[in-house]
Each structure stands twice: as C-alpha cells, then as structure tokens.
Amino acid sequence: MNLPFSGFSKLSKEEKINWIASTYFSTPEEAVTLLKKYWNSDAKIQKLHDEFIENTITNFYIPLGVAPNFLINGQYSTIPMAIEESSVVAAASKAAKFWSTRGGFKTTVIGTEKIGQVHFLYQGDVSKLDLFFAQTKAKFYSETENLTANMRKRGGGILNIELRDMTNEMDNYFQLHATFDTKDSMGANFINSCLEQFATTLKNEAQLFDLFTETEKNIQVIMSILSNYVPNCIVRAEVSCPVEDLAEKHIPNPQEFAERFVQAVTIAAIEPYRAVTHNKGIMNGIDAVVIATGNDFRAVEAGIHAYAARKGQYSSLSHAKIENGIFSFWLEIPLALGTVGGLTSLHPLVKLSLEMLQNPSAEELMQYVAVAGLAQNFAALRSLTTSGIQEGHMKMHLNNILNQFEATEEERHEVRNHFKHHVVSHSGVVNFIESLRQ
Ligand code: MEV
C-alpha cells in the first residue's frame, strides 16, 4: 500500500475512486461499480451532492419517511423523518395518531437566544480590564455594523456582550460572552463572523487603551466560536389528557398504565444509565426531523445532552405527572435550528421536507422537532411499560430476514403464520425458512 497520499484532494472524482478501489479492494471493478450505482442519474443533482463536502466519491442513502396525523396546536401536520432505524417512523406515527384523539400536542417556544464566545488571555489588573470593556463595548457593536445590517433588518442581531472573568478556572482566562438573535437562520456563520470581528476590535482597542501597561495591552485571543450549548433557546412540547382517556385496546387499565409510565420517566430522571437510553429514544425523533430539514444534528445532539446534564447529573429530557386525574407528559429542549441558509435552500429533499411542513419559521421548526422527540419517547415508554419493545422490533426484523433470504410470497405467508405463535429469533426464522426449502 502506497501511503500517505499527498495531493489526493486534487485528483478528479474518477481518479479518487480508481485509487481507492485499486488500493483497498480485492475486486476493484466491483467496488467502482457499486460506488457508481449510488450516483444520481441527474448530473446536476450529483454535482450538488459532490460539492456539499470534500472528496465525495458517492452518495450514502438514508431513507426519508413520513409520520402523518400530528395534531399540533390544533393543526394537522405530516412530519418528514430521515433515519435508518426501523420502527422509529412507525412509532412516531402511532403516537401521533394516539394523541390526535386526545387533544394533540401543545408547543411553546420559551427562548431563541444563541451564544458565542471570544476566549482570551489578559494578564494584569482586572479592574482596568472592566473599565476598558465598559468603554469599548459600543465599538464591538459599531465595528460589526456591516456584518449585522441584514440580520438587524430581519429583527435580529447582537443581543448583548458581557465580559466574563474565568480566572478561577484557568490563569488569565477571560471571555467575551455574547448573545444573538439569528431569526430564521441557525446563525453559525453570522455569529462566528461577529465574534472574529469582536476579537480584532478587542486586540486593536487594547493597544490604544492608555491605562493598560504594555503587558496588559497584549491581549491574546485563543479562539472565537459560537457555542452549541443554547440553554436559552428552548422549546417545550407536551401532551395531556384525563387518565381514563388513555384507555384503548392495548391499555385496558389506564390508571395502572399512567402510573407505570410516570415511574419509568422518574427512573430516567434519577438514573443516568436509563436516562441515556431514554434520551436516545427522544433523539430518534429529533435527529430524524433535524436531518430531513437540513439542520446540523451533531450541534443539536451536543447541545441537548449538555442540557440534560445541566444540574450536574445526566437526566431525562422529558417529564411526566398525574395530577387531579390528569396525565401530563412533556419535554423542554434547547434547539438552535434554521429554515433559511445552509442546506435549506440547496438540498432538493430538504426543500421538499420544509415545504411539507409549510415552510416553517425556525421557531415553528423547533416545535415540530420537539413534538417528534416527545412522540418517540411516548411510543418507546408505552411499549417498554406494556408489551416490551422486542415484539414490534422482531416483527420488523422478521421482514429483514425474509428480504435477506429473498423469500417468495408463499414462504412469507408460512413464516408469518408460524411466528404468530412462536418467539421470533434470527436463528429460529432462518431454521424455519431452511426447513420450508428442504
Ligand atoms: C431504541 O432506538 C430506543 C429505545 O431504546 C428508547 C428507550 O429505551 O426509551 C427504545
């Protein structure tokens, strides 16, 4: 193997593929054929995807599904979900349908504030730095005026800039901690551009500040970057109904169901091992909508998990209670999303997903995403506290095995009949198909 390869990024796509295929694969032609099979037949669409990232060799598909019947604040919506895990879309749809006859989902946006920081080192008299900051603060706004003009026109911009003394955590460490309103954009580029200008202003103005000594003038900016932790950019989604209204075919005793459900949520609130899996189920819904709508799911994941640990112990994102005979279930999560900019106007399927949601504002999208998370969590807890999740999962798994064995319609019929009365396991299904074929 001829590694490292210098200048790989300069190769054409074809050359990159050929190099990969001949370097790593025992049958290079097959690898090339497979990679090309996943190219889009429309050259324009393929070029678009090629240019989303660097060194693109092909496309990696994730199915886009839809969960209909979401009644949210009195209006029905169909939610697009991009996810590779089976059962998630079915679970969301089931939960949507369940709550559509029990008042639906209610949502509220509690805040939309984004955050960015300039991390810097200052060695000297802190009271002089305070004075310098007070005198320079207006400059941070004026010197970013051209960057913020458009955002201000849309009603957003820089909300506040604070000086934070972090020297208890690290010697000479201070921050400019800034808050922003980025309206319908996620705002990463806007925030980072403002922060880099703050950093320049900070360094330049320090040089001109007469009260500073030479050492104090020499402010060192370590980095300027937005924070993906947005605890004041919060959306709440909830469902509630009288306990007796929870009754349906699979919930014969609604009081018992509601109590077990609340206990399951309490366990996730107090016990981190369970909390992580509980929240993972919520993220099944959240990520799927975040991806379908072209948003950055890594940013969302990082921010949400930090929020789940904000009290010092990782805990449940959702909450449940029974009060005066009313069952309530809700979650509050931080979500920094955009419906303009980024992939939203570039990726044809993102555009389609947004149109399916009636081209929402960022605040409206926050509400859809939170509802998908809550629905997912409801569906998971409902299964876990009643039949267990394997029943549903194994049904899907059964299908996957049948597809893997390219089972005929007749075989599928026989297998499904047999496993109505037998526990589904991989080996059990394989053995049964093999016995049918003998
Ligand atoms: C599986 O993707 C998600 C669940 O494990 C979530 C949960 O346990 O609550 C079912």
Residues whose N, C-alpha, C, O or C-beta is under 5 A from the ligand:
A	BS01	MEV	T277 H278 G281 A380
